[in-house]
Amino acid sequence: MSTGAFPRRVSESIRTGGLHSVRRVIDERSVLAVEREMAQYYDAEEEREGRPLDPRRLAARDRFIGAVRAAGRDEPIVEIGAGPGRDAVEMVDAGLAVIGVDLSFGHAARAASRGLTMARASARELPFATASIGALWSMSTLMHIPEVAIDGAMQEIARVLVAGAPVAIGVWGGPDTEHFLDGTVAGSRGPRRLFSRRSEPRWRALLEVLGHIDDFDLWANNRATDDDAAFNYHLAFITAHGGAGR
């Protein structure tokens, strides 16, 4: 189902090459419409819970759990884009207190059915007090935030983190391209997802809003075709500045 806020195309994309030069296909008035359509897409998606995770992501999750334990914080951990809870449930099983955040009511309900604490919310407006979150994990989520809204979202994430909080964020990056893909659930006329695939320099600049980048890694796209070979996965581990000091 389309929100009707923008024209439907199989792909809508403009490429540029420089830092801070992502050409926008979404303006500020359309951000809420993008989020609604994203939520509709994931409401209709039921197979993700059984989809296997990349072994590199599993290793990153183990590293994150170790970092959280080493930090010894009492504040809860937040996962932005928790989906059906595949990562969060493993963290809870490891003894961590986790709150999942997701735009999709369907995904939030699936995760809650597994015993997870969930909040249906946007990364642009997190339902947490300033400097109240002790660690943050987010995989394959923030690339869905339009370029026009990503700076504000990173400031919002920075706001809720305590100083020294371990942060792990992974996104699909690329040559500063923003585009839509038609939905693969609910039929070919189903809801779409926006992808804002940012270059490494652009993404590093955004991550530095959160804190010090301790490690930044690029994963090759093992399933790449000639059309998407430039799209690699960007994984970063960060130590947060802390929202109270900003």
C-alpha positions in Angstrom: 0.0 0.0 0.0 1.4 3.4 -1.0 1.1 6.5 1.2 0.6 8.5 -1.9 3.2 11.1 -0.8 5.6 10.5 -3.6 5.6 8.8 -7.0 6.1 5.0 -7.2 9.0 3.8 -9.2 11.1 0.6 -9.1 14.1 2.6 -8.4 14.7 6.4 -8.0 18.3 7.3 -7.6 20.7 10.2 -8.1 24.5 9.7 -7.5 27.2 12.2 -6.6 30.7 11.7 -5.4 31.7 14.2 -2.7 31.4 14.5 1.0 28.0 15.9 2.2 26.8 15.7 -1.4 24.1 13.1 -1.2 21.4 14.2 -3.6 18.0 14.0 -1.8 14.9 12.3 -3.2 13.0 13.1 0.0 12.3 16.6 1.4 11.5 17.5 5.0 7.7 17.3 4.4 8.0 13.6 3.3 10.0 12.1 6.1 6.9 11.0 8.1 5.5 9.4 4.9 8.8 7.5 4.4 8.6 6.2 8.0 5.0 5.2 7.6 5.7 3.2 4.4 8.8 1.6 6.0 6.6 0.5 8.9 4.0 -0.9 6.5 6.8 -2.9 4.7 8.0 -4.5 7.9 4.5 -5.0 9.3 3.9 -7.3 6.3 7.3 -9.1 6.5 7.1 -12.3 8.5 10.0 -14.4 7.3 12.9 -12.2 8.7 12.8 -13.9 12.1 13.9 -17.2 10.5 16.5 -15.6 8.2 20.1 -16.5 9.2 22.5 -13.7 10.2 25.9 -13.2 8.6 28.6 -14.8 10.7 30.4 -11.5 10.7 27.4 -9.9 12.4 27.3 -12.6 15.0 31.0 -12.0 15.8 30.3 -8.2 16.0 27.4 -9.0 18.4 29.7 -11.1 20.6 32.2 -8.3 20.6 29.6 -5.7 21.6 28.3 -7.9 24.5 31.9 -8.1 25.7 32.3 -4.4 25.5 29.0 -3.8 27.4 30.1 -6.2 30.2 33.5 -4.5 30.4 31.9 -1.0 30.7 29.9 -2.2 33.7 27.1 0.3 33.3 23.7 -0.1 35.0 21.7 1.8 32.4 19.8 -0.2 29.8 21.0 -1.1 26.3 19.0 0.1 23.3 18.7 -1.6 19.9 17.5 0.8 17.2 15.8 -1.3 14.5 15.3 -4.3 16.6 13.0 -6.0 14.1 11.7 -9.3 15.4 14.4 -9.4 18.1 17.0 -11.7 16.7 20.0 -9.8 18.2 18.2 -8.4 21.3 17.0 -11.9 22.5 20.6 -13.1 22.4 21.8 -10.1 24.4 19.1 -10.7 27.0 20.1 -14.4 27.2 23.7 -13.1 27.9 22.3 -11.3 30.9 22.0 -7.8 29.5 19.0 -5.4 29.9 17.8 -4.5 26.4 15.1 -2.2 25.1 14.3 -2.6 21.4 13.1 0.3 19.3 11.4 -0.2 15.9 9.0 1.7 13.6 7.0 -1.4 12.8 4.2 -2.4 15.0 4.4 -5.9 13.5 8.1 -6.3 14.3 7.6 -4.8 17.8 4.8 -7.3 18.4 6.9 -10.2 17.2 9.8 -9.2 19.4 7.5 -8.7 22.4 6.1 -12.2 21.9 9.7 -13.4 22.6 9.7 -11.6 25.9 11.6 -8.5 24.8 10.8 -5.0 26.0 9.9 -2.9 22.9 9.2 0.7 22.1 7.5 1.6 18.8 9.4 4.8 17.9 11.6 6.6 15.4 15.3 7.1 15.8 14.5 10.8 15.2 12.5 10.9 18.4 13.7 8.4 21.0 11.5 8.0 24.1 14.4 8.1 26.5 15.8 10.8 28.9 19.0 12.5 28.1 22.1 10.5 29.1 20.0 7.5 30.2 21.2 4.8 27.9 24.3 2.7 28.7 25.0 1.2 25.3 23.5 1.1 21.8 23.4 -1.5 19.0 21.9 -0.8 15.5 22.4 -3.0 12.4 21.1 -2.3 8.9 18.7 0.4 10.1 20.1 3.9 9.9 20.6 3.7 6.1 16.8 3.9 5.9 16.7 7.4 7.4 16.5 10.1 4.6 19.5 12.3 4.1 17.4 15.3 5.0 16.8 13.8 8.5 20.0 11.9 9.3 21.9 14.7 11.0 19.0 15.3 13.4 18.7 11.6 14.1 22.4 11.3 15.0 22.1 14.2 17.4 19.0 12.5 19.0 21.0 9.2 19.4 23.9 11.2 20.9 21.5 12.9 23.4 20.3 9.7 25.1 23.8 8.1 25.5 25.8 8.3 28.7 29.5 9.2 28.4 31.6 6.2 27.6 28.7 4.1 26.3 29.7 1.4 23.9 28.1 1.8 20.5 28.0 -0.6 17.5 26.4 0.5 14.3 26.3 -1.2 10.9 24.8 0.1 7.7 24.9 -0.7 4.0 26.9 2.2 2.5 27.7 3.2 -1.1 28.5 6.0 -3.4 26.2 8.6 -1.8 23.0 7.3 -3.4 19.5 7.7 -2.1 16.8 5.6 -3.7 13.6 3.6 -3.3 13.1 -0.1 -3.8 9.6 -1.5 -4.5 8.4 -3.8 -1.8 9.0 -7.6 -2.0 6.2 -8.3 0.5 2.5 -7.8 0.0 2.9 -8.0 -3.8 4.8 -5.9 -6.3 2.6 -2.9 -5.4 3.4 -3.3 -1.8 5.2 -0.7 0.4 8.7 0.4 -0.4 11.9 1.0 1.6 14.1 4.0 1.2 17.8 3.4 1.1 20.3 6.3 1.7 23.6 4.6 1.0 26.3 7.0 2.2 30.0 7.0 1.4 32.6 6.2 4.1 33.6 9.9 4.6 30.0 10.9 5.0 29.2 8.1 7.4 32.3 8.7 9.5 31.4 12.4 9.9 27.9 11.3 11.1 29.3 8.7 13.5 31.7 11.3 15.0 28.6 13.1 16.3 28.1 10.2 18.7 31.7 9.9 20.0 35.1 8.5 19.2 35.3 5.9 16.4 37.3 3.1 17.9 37.1 0.8 14.9 35.7 1.1 11.4 35.4 -1.9 9.1 34.1 -2.5 5.6 32.6 -5.8 4.7 32.5 -6.7 1.0 29.0 -7.5 -0.3 29.4 -11.3 -0.9 26.2 -11.3 -3.0 27.1 -8.3 -5.1 26.2 -8.1 -8.8 27.6 -5.6 -11.3 24.8 -3.2 -10.3 25.4 -3.2 -6.6 29.1 -4.1 -6.2 29.9 -0.6 -4.9 27.6 -1.2 -1.9 29.6 -2.5 1.1 28.7 -2.9 4.7 30.1 -0.3 7.1 30.5 -1.5 10.7 31.8 0.9 13.5 32.5 0.6 17.2 32.3 3.9 19.0 32.7 5.2 22.5 30.0 7.8 23.2 30.7 11.4 24.2 27.5 11.4 26.3 24.4 13.4 25.8 24.6 15.3 29.1 27.7 17.0 28.0 26.5 18.2 24.6 
